[in-house]
Amino acid sequence: MIHIDVQDLHKRFGAVQAVDGVSFQAGAGEICGVLGPNGAGKTTTLRLLATTLRPDSGTASVYGHDILREPVAVRRAIGMLTASIGLYPRLTARENVAYFARLYGLSEAQTRRRIATLFRLLDMESYADRRTDNFSTGMKQKVAIARAVVHDPPIMIFDEPTSGLDVLGARTVVEFIQACRAEGKCVLLSTHQLAQAARLCDRVVIIHQGAVRAIGSVAELLARTGTADLEDAFLALIGERPVGRSQVVKEIIHA
C-alpha cells in the first residue's frame, strides 16, 4: 500500500533550485532512504512533505492527504524525528510528551494511556517526572521518540536522526526505526551514513542537485553501477568517480 506519493515537486530559494522535479513513492512496512550530499535537497523535500514548506509546483499525497489542500491532516499522519531534539528543558519528560499529545488532539485519558505505554517500552519510567534540562543525550532522544509517536502516526520521517549521538543513543534510534517498519509504518530516512542506509533501507532514492538520480533497492543500485557497496554506487550515480580505499591511501601518500 502506497503511503507517500510524490509528484514533480519543485522549490526554489532565490537563485537556488533546491528541489527540481522530485518524484517517488514509499509504502507501508518499508524503510525508504533519501540519500544525497549536503545541499542536495533532501531536507527541503522532507519539509515539503511535512508541510512546513510549500512547494512552488508539484504536489504529494501523504496517507491519502494532499500536502497543499489538507496540510493539517498530513501533519496528523506523520511523526518526525531529527538530530535537533529541541525539548523544553524546564518541563519533565512526561510534560514534554503530553504537550505534543494535546497538540495532536488526544484526550487526557488517551494521553495518559499512550505515555504509560511508550515510557514502558522505551524504559523511561525511572525519569518520567524529572526535568529534561540535565538529561543525557540518550535520555533526551528517547523523549523525542516518544513525542514523535505519541499520536501513533502511520508515517515516520527521520532527518539525520543519529547525527551527533553516541553509540547508545544511535542504537536506540536505529532500533526504533526497525520497530516502525515491523509495525507496518511507512518510514522515510535521510542520512549521510551510507553503511547505515545499506543495512536499514528496503529502497533508496538518491537526490543530487535537487533532482532524483536513481531509485531502487541497494542490490539493484549495486547491479546498475557494477559496484560492491552503496558508497561506490552512490558516487557513481551522482557523477563522481568511485575511489577505492587503497587508491585513497596512494593519493594521500603521493600528495
Secondary structure, DSSP 8 states (H G I E B T S, - for coil): -EEEEEEEEEEEETTEEEEEEEEEEEETT-EEEEE--TTSSHHHHHHHHTTSS--SEEEEEETTEETTT-HHHHHHHEEEEES-----TTSBHHHHHHHHHHHTT--HHHHHHHHHHHHHHTT-GGGTTSBGGG--HHHHHHHHHHHHHTT--SEEEEESTTTT--HHHHHHHHHHHHHHHHTT-EEEEE-S-HHHHHHH-SEEEEEETTEEEEEE-HHHHHHHHT-SSHHHHHHHHTT-----HHHHHHHHHT-
